[in-house]
Amino acid sequence: MNYSNTALKGLRIVDFSRVVAGPFSTMILGDMGAEVIKIERPGTGDDSRGWGPPFLGEVSSYFMGLNRNKKSVAIDLGTPEGASIARELVRSADVVVESFRPGVMKRLGLDYETLRLTNPSLIYCAISAFGQDGPYHERPGYDLMVSALGGLMSVTGPPQGEPVKVGVAVIDVCTGLHAALGVLSALHHRTVTGEGQRVDVSLLSTELAMLINTASEYLIGGSVAKPQGSAHANVVPYQAFPTEDGWVLLGSPNDKLFRVLAAALGRPEWGTDPRFITNGERVKHRDEIVAQISAITCTQTTAHWVELLSSTGAPVAPINRMDAVFEDPQVRHLDQVAEVDHPMFGKHKVVTSALRLSATPPIVGDAAPRLGEHTKQVLTELGITNDRIDELVDHCVVEFRPADEEFTLVD
């Protein structure tokens, strides 16, 4: 893969993170041309390698989707030799990303304070569930637990019923975005001053930042948000409505668009009805307007309403499943699916970067690596001899697995 025209060419990242948040952040940076060296546990590697089915060969599609453009180096950091190799690797790195529980990297001698002694310009990004200090800092935590504690789950799902989680690990993904933004900000500061720094981001702090609207409603107005299903607490109409064969999403975030919608639905008089003339009035009379719109939308198919309302400029969308998403003409036009070729597992498709840069476009690059695929290459670059690498393998300090080595399929 040609990295010569990428924005982050020459940047080296040593990635100690796993699962979603950290790997998502380093995938973004890898797409932009950074060299990402992923440190994994020998034997099992990143937990998400086993999060399936579906699997591609021996590895889950979950892992394959998050770890393209990376090199896998399998090192047992719990051994003195393994930790020493990792420290040596970081000496030549620009960035470290890690997602261990607070305190673990310090016990391993891989904390920022230790690593900066030999690499003072290092950018060190620490990702945690709840933060690096505070009463919860030692708790293990994942997206689901944090979404419950931080309030996202309390505003998700229908007004009644059991708790509902968001359909994707949105806090993990947004934490990864924040981590990448923090790293790039720190790199710019280093360009100006020559100084490295530590970047801390947690799932909980990200969630609070994500909840800006509902948080502001409480902090400013004392209002405790409740789950609204597909509806919006502050905008009406802005939700799913029943159709003859399913559902359609309609939205009128301003009064002009409401009048457009009303006319398209054959009810232009709604635009001058005192109950519906402003969004504030529509919120007060939510049940009335929702019932009247529903009575109309249920008489025709989803496709009918999408075609009709799109032609008038009214915001509208079907609720697509994944199979329909990737057949959608606009999605196909975005050309955001690419094929990568793994030397052992063959060709498969991945969703590519959302970014479009005119001078330094992101790259599709390489398929996600096999566990330990690049161990020998990276250790050799550190000056470790083949004989010494063999000794480290024999003592289970490192693991090396060529990309084309035979494997056992996972059922």
N, C-alpha and C positions, 0 to 999 in steps of 0.2 A: 504494500500500500504506500502511495506517495503522500508523505506528510509535508512536503516542501512548501505548500501554499496554505498552511493552516495557521490559525491565530496563536496557538499555544505550542508551536513547534519548538522543541528543545527543552520544554518544561518536564521535569521528572517528579512524579508523585509516587510515594510509597504508601500503599493503601492497606491499612490494618482493619478496615471495616468489613461488615458482613450484613447479610439479609437484604434490606431495602434502602434505608436512608443514605448511608455512606456509599454503597455501590451506585446508587442513582446519581449522587453528586459527582463521583469520579468518572462515571460513564459520560456525563455531560462534558467534563473536562477532557476526557479521552476523545470524544467526538470532535473536539476543537483542536486536536493534534498533540495533546500532552501524552507522554509516556507514562502509563499507569502500571505499576508493579504491585500486584495483588498478593498479599501475604496470607496464606491459608494454613489451617491445621492439617498435618499429615494424616492420611487415612480417611478423613471425612470431609475436610475442607469447609467451605461456607455452608452453614445450615441449609440455605435455600437450594443447594444442589439436590437435596432429597425431597423438595416440596412439590410432589406430583402425585398422580399423573396430571397431564401428559409428560412423557419423557422423550428426549431425543437421544437415543442410545442409552447411556447411563446417567444422563443429567436432565434435570427438570427444565421444562420450557420457562419456568419462573426465573431460574438462574440464567438461562441463555439470553433472556430478554434484557437483563440488567448488567451484563458483564462483557459486552463486546469491547473490542479495542483495549484489552488488558492482557498482561502477562501474569501467569500464575506461578508463584514460588511457594512451595510447601515447606514450612519451617516450624519446628516445635519451639515456640517461644518460651516454654516452661523449662527448657534446659539452658544451662549457662552458655553452651556453644551456640545454640539457636538464637538466644537474645543478643549475643555478641555479633553474630552475622548480621542481624537486623540493624544493630547500631552502626555497623560499618556501612551498610547499604544506605542508611539515612544521611551519612556524611556527605554524599554527593547528591542528595535530593533537594528539590526546591520546596516541596510540600509533603507533609504527612497528614493523612486522614485516618482517624481511629474512632471506633464506636464501642469500646469496652466500657463496662461499668466504671465509674470514677474510682481511682485508686489502683486499678489493675495494672495500667501501664507504668505507674510509679514503682510497683513491686517488681516489675520486669526490667526496670532500668531503662524504660522507653518513654518516659514522660518528657514534657517540653523542657523543663528545667535542666534535665540531664542532657538531652539531645542538643540543646542550643549551645552547650559548652564547646562542642566540636563543629557546630554549624550555626553560627549566630544569625545568619540571614534566613533561617528556616521559618516557613509558615506552617503552623501546627494546628490543625482543625480537629477539635474533640467534639464528637456527637454523643449525646446521652439521652436517656428517656426523660429525666426530670431536672437535669442541671448538674453542675460539678460540685455543688455544695447545697446546704439546706436540709430539712428534715427527711426528705425522700431520696436524697442523692444516691444512696446505696441500693435502693430498690431496683430489681429487674423490671423492665417495662417494654411493652411493644405498642404498636399503633392502637390496637383495640383497647388496651387498658388506659392509655393516655386519652383516647377519644372519650372515654367514659368519665374520667376524672376531670378533664378540662372543659367539659360542657358540650362538645360537639354532638355526642350521642343524645343529649337532652333535647336537641332541636332537630333531630333527624327522624324520619318516619311519619306514620299517620298520627293524628291527634290522640287516638286511643290504641291500646295494645302493648305488646311487649317491646322492649328496647330494640332498636334497629341500628346496625352499623352501616356506614357508607360502603358502597359496593367495591371500592378499591382502597388500598392503604394510603389515603390521601394525605394524612399527616406525615407519614414516612416520606412520601414523594416531595411534599412541600418543604420538609426539613432538608432533604437533599438539595433542593433548589436554593434554600437559604445558605446551606453550607458552601455550595459552589459560588454564590454571590459573595459570601464572606471571604473565601479564598482569593477570589479575583480582586476584591477591595484591598486585601492585605498585600497582594502582589503589586498593585499599583503604588501603595504606600512604600513598599520596598524599593520600587524603581526610583521613587523620588528621594528617599532617605537612606536606602541601604539597610534598613532595619527589618528583621523578621518580627513576627508576633504570633500570639496565640489567638485562635478563633474558637469560641465556644458557641454551640447551638444545641438546643434540646428539642425533643418532640413536644414537650409541654409549652415551651416558649413559642415555638412555631404555631402551635394550635391557638394560643391566645392571640397571636398576631393575625391568624386566619379569621378569627371570630370578630373581626373589627366592628362589623355592623351590629351584631347582637350584643357584643360587649359594650358598645357605645350606648345602645338602648338602655342597658342597665346602669352604666356609670353616669350617664347624663340624665336619663329619664326615670330611673328606678324600675324599669320594666323588665320582668323576667320572661325571656322568650320561651315559647312552647313549640313542639313539633307541629308542622303545618302540612305534612304530606308533600305534595308537589307544589303547594301554594306558597305565596310570599306574604310575610306578615305585614308589609308596608305598601305593597303594590297590588292593585286589583283592576282587571283580571291578569293573572300571571301564574298559570298552572295547567295541569292536564285536564282535558275535557273528554267525555265519552263520545265515541263515534259508532257508526253502524258495525264496524269490524274491529274496533280496538280503542285507541286513544290518540289525541292530538294535543300538542302543546301550543297554547296561545298566550301572548303577552302584550300588555299595553302599558309600558313604563312611563308614558306621558299622555296628557289629555288629547293631543293631536292624533296620536296613534290609536287611542280608544275610539275616536270618531271614525277613523279609517276602518277599524275592525267592525264597528257598529254598522257602517254602510255596507261592508262586504257581507255581513250576515243578514242583510235585508232589514235592519232596524236602525235607520239613521236618526230616528227620534230620540234614541238613547243619548245622543250627543248634546241634547238640550234639556234632557230630563234632570230636574234639580237633584234627584237622588244619585245621579251618575255623572254629572257634568264635570266634576273634579275628582282627582284620585282620592282625596280625603273623604269625599262623600261616598265614593265607591267602596272604600274600606269600611265605612260605617254600614253600608248596605250590601256587604259582601254576599250574604246568602241569597239575596234577591237577584243580583246580577249573575251570579254563578249558576243559579237554577235556570234563569232564562237563556243563558248561553248554552247550557247543557241540553236544554230542550230542542235547540236548533241543531247543534253539532251531532247529536245522536241519530239524525235522519239521513246522514250521508257517510260515505267511507272516509277513512283517514286520507287516502290519496286525493279524494275530491277536495277536501279542505286545504290540504297542502298546496295543491295547484291553484285553487281559487284565491286563497289569501296571499300566496306569494306574488301573484300577479297584481295585487292591489298595494303591496308594500307593507302589509300587516305582518308582524313577526309571527312565524309559525314553524313547527317542526314535528316530524313523526318521532316516535320513540323506537329507535332502531336497536336490534340485537347486533352482536358482533358480526354475524354473517352478512347482515344488511349494511352495516357500517362500511365494510371494505368493498362493497359493491356500489356505494353511493358515488355519483358522478363528481361531486366536489372533493370527496376524499381521494378518489382516484386522480383527480387533477392535481392535488397537492403533492402527489408522488412521494409519499412519506412511508412507503414500504419498500424495503430493499432485500435482495437475496445475498446471503453470505455463504461461503463454502468452507466447511470444516473438513480437515484432511481425513478424519475418521468417521464422522457422523454424516457427512455429505452436505448438500445444500438445504438451507432453510431460510425462512423469511423473518425479518425483524422490522419493528417500527423505528424509524430513524429520528434524528433530531428535529425539534420543532423550529429551530433557528434557521434563518436564511440570511447569510451574510454575502454581500456582493463581491467583496475582495478575498475573503478567507472563509469559504463555505465549510461547514462541517463535513466530516468524512464518514462513510459507512464502515470502512476498515475491516477488521478481522472478527471472526466468530469468537464467542466466549471460549476461554481456554479450558483444557482438561486440567485436572488437579495436578499441580507440579510440572506442568508442561514446559515451563521455562526455568525451572530451578537450576539446571546445569548451566544454561546459557548465562544467567545472571550471576551465579557464583563464580563462574569462570571469568567474567568481566571484573569481578572483585579481586582477581588474582589467586583464587583458590585452585589448587591443582586437581587433576582428575583423580589421583590417588586419594587425596584428602576428601574429595566429594564422595568417593566410594566408601570411605570410612564413616562419613557422616550418615550416609544411607544405611550402612550396616548397623549403626547405633541408633537408628530411627530419629535422628535429629532433623534430617531433611528427607523429602521424597521427590523422586524424579520419575516422570512418566511421559515418554514421547507422545506426540500428538497422534501418531498412527499406530500405537500399541493396541493389541487386541483387548477387548473389553467384554464384560458380561451384560447382556441386556437386562433392564429392570422391567419387571412385569407391571 
